[in-house]
Amino acid sequence: MIESLKKLFAAPEAESEKPDSHQLAVAATALMVQVSRIDQHEDKRELQAIVDGAVKAHQVTRAEAEEILQDALSHADDATSLYEFTGQINEHLDQEGKQALLESIWRVAFADGRIDKYEEHLIRRMADLLHLNHREFMQARHRAQDAGS
């Protein structure tokens, strides 16, 4: 997955062009997969939250979102760094877009009904890499928690 993402992101683009929603969906999905896997327990509710988030945020079909998810899951163990994903997102999303992504990441973590300490730590790292401050981190958490209630 890392190699295919690098190829996707290395495609020549004019600076004024934005990546298509598929590219951003791949990067966002990769982050969400990392959260779903950090507690060593893959939960179907978390996987469904990833698909739902991709469909809603990136205007991809459910089938495309499920294909992206399956690719991300099969290569999740190959990921060595979050930087390649967060770097792409930082280049193309504004603060509001990054906050919406972080809220989706929190929804994945909340999907199984509990927040593992490793999930929270990883989401904190992601927020830092996305240049989101503590207030934005907490707001995204509360919005995701309220949406799940």
Residue frames relative to the residue before (quaternion, step in Angstrom):
aa qw qx qy qz dx dy dz
M 1.0000 0.0000 0.0000 0.0000 0.00 0.00 0.00
I 0.6208 0.5528 -0.3501 0.4318 3.58 0.94 -0.85
E 0.6779 0.4897 -0.3013 0.4581 3.58 0.85 -0.93
S 0.6690 0.4839 -0.3178 0.4661 3.60 0.90 -0.81
L 0.6244 0.5193 -0.3407 0.4736 3.59 1.09 -0.65
K 0.6381 0.5235 -0.3358 0.4540 3.58 0.95 -0.81
K 0.6472 0.5085 -0.3150 0.4726 3.57 0.99 -0.83
L 0.6412 0.5313 -0.3160 0.4547 3.55 0.97 -0.88
F 0.7397 0.4259 -0.2266 0.4691 3.54 0.83 -1.02
A 0.6544 0.5210 -0.3170 0.4470 3.59 1.16 -0.47
A 0.4221 0.7011 -0.4785 0.3182 3.61 1.23 -0.09
P 0.4944 -0.6735 0.4504 0.3147 3.58 -0.86 0.91
E 0.0184 0.7807 -0.6221 0.0562 3.53 -0.92 0.99
A 0.4674 -0.6093 0.5443 0.3377 3.52 -1.15 0.57
E 0.5934 -0.6071 0.3769 0.3705 3.59 -0.98 0.73
S 0.6625 0.5133 -0.3186 0.4430 3.58 1.07 -0.63
E 0.6005 0.5638 -0.3654 0.4337 3.60 1.21 -0.36
K 0.2953 -0.7210 0.5964 0.1931 3.51 -1.13 0.68
P 0.5405 -0.5911 0.4585 0.3849 3.57 -1.10 0.53
D 0.5363 -0.6078 0.4491 0.3759 3.56 -1.11 0.46
S 0.6812 -0.5107 0.3349 0.4038 3.52 -1.24 0.40
H 0.5807 0.5886 -0.3771 0.4174 3.58 1.14 -0.55
Q 0.6537 0.5147 -0.3189 0.4540 3.60 0.91 -0.86
L 0.6815 0.4662 -0.2926 0.4824 3.57 0.90 -0.87
A 0.6135 0.5424 -0.3492 0.4555 3.59 1.06 -0.68
V 0.6312 0.5268 -0.3342 0.4608 3.59 1.00 -0.79
A 0.6770 0.4863 -0.2989 0.4646 3.60 0.86 -0.93
A 0.6711 0.4921 -0.2981 0.4676 3.59 0.91 -0.90
T 0.6478 0.5218 -0.3151 0.4569 3.57 0.97 -0.86
A 0.6236 0.5406 -0.3406 0.4504 3.57 0.99 -0.78
L 0.6474 0.5012 -0.3233 0.4745 3.61 0.98 -0.76
M 0.6704 0.5042 -0.3007 0.4537 3.56 0.92 -0.90
V 0.6158 0.5364 -0.3451 0.4626 3.59 1.05 -0.72
Q 0.6252 0.5375 -0.3430 0.4501 3.56 0.98 -0.79
V 0.6517 0.4983 -0.3152 0.4771 3.59 0.99 -0.81
S 0.6753 0.5032 -0.3095 0.4415 3.60 0.90 -0.87
R 0.7218 0.4492 -0.2397 0.4687 3.58 1.14 -0.58
I 0.5330 0.6887 -0.3994 0.2863 3.60 1.13 -0.51
D 0.7182 0.4318 -0.2659 0.4765 3.61 1.04 -0.63
Q 0.4861 -0.7032 0.3969 0.3342 3.59 1.32 0.31
H 0.6719 0.4237 -0.3002 0.5281 3.57 1.22 0.42
E 0.1935 -0.7900 0.5751 0.0876 3.55 -0.40 1.24
D 0.0973 -0.8140 0.5727 -0.0014 3.54 -0.56 1.20
K 0.5186 -0.6639 0.4449 0.3039 3.59 -0.87 0.96
R 0.6176 0.5460 -0.3520 0.4433 3.61 1.07 -0.65
E 0.6365 0.5097 -0.3304 0.4753 3.59 1.05 -0.71
L 0.6534 0.5092 -0.3144 0.4636 3.58 0.95 -0.84
Q 0.6420 0.5095 -0.3231 0.4731 3.58 1.02 -0.75
A 0.6266 0.5322 -0.3334 0.4615 3.59 1.03 -0.74
I 0.6171 0.5346 -0.3416 0.4655 3.60 1.08 -0.69
V 0.6670 0.4898 -0.3015 0.4736 3.58 0.87 -0.94
D 0.6566 0.5133 -0.3112 0.4566 3.59 0.88 -0.92
G 0.6643 0.5121 -0.3015 0.4534 3.57 0.95 -0.87
A 0.6588 0.5053 -0.3116 0.4622 3.59 0.96 -0.81
V 0.6416 0.5204 -0.3266 0.4592 3.58 0.95 -0.84
K 0.7055 0.4771 -0.2605 0.4547 3.56 0.86 -0.99
A 0.7747 0.4051 -0.2041 0.4406 3.57 0.73 -1.06
H 0.8167 0.3097 -0.1237 0.4709 3.59 0.95 -0.78
Q 0.4095 -0.7516 0.4427 0.2674 3.57 1.26 0.27
V 0.4035 0.6461 -0.5302 0.3722 3.55 0.85 1.03
T 0.5529 -0.5948 0.4520 0.3690 3.55 -1.18 0.45
R 0.6541 -0.4953 0.3873 0.4205 3.56 -1.28 0.33
A 0.6406 0.5215 -0.3265 0.4594 3.60 0.99 -0.80
E 0.6493 0.4970 -0.3197 0.4788 3.61 0.97 -0.81
A 0.6509 0.5172 -0.3169 0.4565 3.58 0.95 -0.87
E 0.6659 0.4908 -0.3048 0.4720 3.59 0.97 -0.80
E 0.6263 0.5237 -0.3338 0.4712 3.59 1.08 -0.68
I 0.6382 0.5108 -0.3142 0.4827 3.58 0.98 -0.86
L 0.6490 0.5217 -0.3131 0.4566 3.58 0.95 -0.88
Q 0.6687 0.4996 -0.3103 0.4549 3.59 0.84 -0.91
D 0.6397 0.5091 -0.3228 0.4769 3.58 1.00 -0.78
A 0.6637 0.5036 -0.2996 0.4650 3.58 0.94 -0.89
L 0.6568 0.5106 -0.3126 0.4584 3.59 0.96 -0.81
S 0.6881 0.4932 -0.2957 0.4425 3.57 0.89 -0.89
H 0.7610 0.3352 -0.1901 0.5219 3.59 1.19 -0.47
A 0.3409 0.7843 -0.4732 0.2116 3.60 1.26 0.09
D 0.6693 0.5117 -0.3116 0.4393 3.59 0.98 -0.75
D 0.6104 0.5684 -0.3471 0.4289 3.59 1.23 -0.38
A 0.5458 0.6391 -0.4008 0.3646 3.58 1.16 -0.46
T 0.1591 -0.8023 0.5717 0.0644 3.55 -0.79 1.04
S 0.8087 0.1075 -0.0192 0.5779 3.56 1.18 -0.46
L 0.4374 -0.6780 0.5268 0.2673 3.53 -1.18 0.58
Y 0.5032 0.7124 -0.3985 0.2837 3.59 1.22 -0.46
E 0.6534 0.5194 -0.3439 0.4302 3.60 0.90 -0.79
F 0.6697 0.4728 -0.2982 0.4888 3.57 1.11 -0.61
T 0.7101 0.4485 -0.2716 0.4698 3.58 0.79 -0.99
G 0.5920 0.5731 -0.3677 0.4313 3.59 1.09 -0.60
Q 0.6520 0.5062 -0.3012 0.4774 3.57 0.95 -0.91
I 0.6665 0.4988 -0.2986 0.4667 3.55 0.93 -0.90
N 0.6514 0.5223 -0.3185 0.4488 3.60 0.93 -0.86
E 0.6473 0.5366 -0.3184 0.4377 3.58 1.04 -0.74
H 0.8342 0.2930 -0.0947 0.4576 3.56 0.95 -0.83
L 0.7102 0.3878 -0.2760 0.5187 3.60 1.20 -0.10
D 0.4060 -0.6747 0.5533 0.2716 3.54 -1.12 0.66
Q 0.7451 -0.3970 0.2709 0.4625 3.58 -1.30 0.08
E 0.6479 0.5248 -0.3238 0.4472 3.58 0.94 -0.85
G 0.6577 0.5073 -0.3021 0.4678 3.58 0.98 -0.83
K 0.6616 0.4949 -0.3049 0.4738 3.56 1.01 -0.80
Q 0.6212 0.5196 -0.3438 0.4753 3.60 1.07 -0.66
A 0.6363 0.5169 -0.3306 0.4677 3.60 0.98 -0.80
L 0.6333 0.5161 -0.3262 0.4755 3.59 1.02 -0.78
L 0.6588 0.5013 -0.3172 0.4626 3.59 0.88 -0.88
E 0.6141 0.5310 -0.3458 0.4704 3.59 1.05 -0.69
S 0.6466 0.5060 -0.3160 0.4754 3.60 1.00 -0.79
I 0.6247 0.5275 -0.3325 0.4701 3.57 1.05 -0.77
W 0.6386 0.5085 -0.3213 0.4800 3.59 0.99 -0.81
R 0.6248 0.5434 -0.3493 0.4386 3.62 0.98 -0.77
V 0.6112 0.5315 -0.3448 0.4744 3.57 1.08 -0.72
A 0.6744 0.4967 -0.2983 0.4577 3.58 0.87 -0.93
F 0.7034 0.4600 -0.2662 0.4721 3.61 0.99 -0.80
A 0.4967 0.7168 -0.4070 0.2716 3.60 1.18 -0.50
D 0.7273 0.4147 -0.2514 0.4858 3.61 1.03 -0.67
G 0.6183 -0.6089 0.3231 0.3775 3.57 1.27 0.25
R 0.7815 0.2016 -0.1419 0.5731 3.59 1.23 0.03
I 0.3008 -0.7186 0.5954 0.1967 3.54 -1.25 0.49
D 0.2855 -0.7451 0.5868 0.1375 3.53 -0.65 1.17
K 0.5851 -0.5992 0.4059 0.3660 3.61 -1.06 0.70
Y 0.6428 0.5172 -0.3296 0.4590 3.59 1.09 -0.63
E 0.5978 0.5447 -0.3552 0.4687 3.57 1.12 -0.64
E 0.6744 0.4973 -0.2997 0.4561 3.57 0.85 -0.97
H 0.6452 0.5188 -0.3200 0.4607 3.58 0.96 -0.84
L 0.6716 0.4920 -0.3012 0.4650 3.59 0.90 -0.89
I 0.6462 0.5042 -0.3257 0.4712 3.60 0.96 -0.78
R 0.6040 0.5451 -0.3467 0.4667 3.59 1.07 -0.70
R 0.6507 0.5058 -0.3077 0.4755 3.60 0.98 -0.89
M 0.6465 0.5164 -0.3190 0.4621 3.56 0.97 -0.85
A 0.6337 0.5280 -0.3261 0.4618 3.58 0.95 -0.85
D 0.6450 0.5135 -0.3153 0.4700 3.57 0.96 -0.86
L 0.6859 0.4805 -0.2835 0.4672 3.59 0.90 -0.90
L 0.6797 0.4470 -0.2795 0.5101 3.58 1.20 -0.49
H 0.4382 -0.7283 0.4203 0.3177 3.57 1.35 0.17
L 0.4031 0.6678 -0.5060 0.3682 3.54 0.96 0.97
N 0.3847 -0.7430 0.5008 0.2217 3.56 -0.86 0.95
H 0.7401 -0.4300 0.2813 0.4338 3.55 -1.31 0.16
R 0.6232 0.5380 -0.3406 0.4541 3.60 0.99 -0.78
E 0.6733 0.4854 -0.2909 0.4759 3.60 0.91 -0.91
F 0.6006 0.5598 -0.3290 0.4666 3.56 1.12 -0.78
M 0.7120 0.4501 -0.2542 0.4753 3.59 0.83 -0.99
Q 0.6266 0.5310 -0.3455 0.4540 3.60 1.00 -0.74
A 0.6459 0.5098 -0.3167 0.4719 3.58 0.96 -0.87
R 0.6375 0.5299 -0.3241 0.4558 3.57 0.98 -0.83
H 0.6941 0.4798 -0.2834 0.4557 3.58 0.83 -0.98
R 0.6382 0.5130 -0.3360 0.4654 3.61 0.98 -0.75
A 0.6619 0.4983 -0.3073 0.4681 3.58 0.96 -0.85
Q 0.6565 0.5089 -0.3068 0.4646 3.57 0.98 -0.86
D 0.6607 0.4991 -0.3032 0.4716 3.60 0.98 -0.85
A 0.6378 0.5310 -0.3279 0.4515 3.60 1.04 -0.73
G 0.6926 0.4819 -0.2676 0.4653 3.56 1.12 -0.67
S 0.5737 0.6211 -0.3694 0.3854 3.57 1.25 -0.32
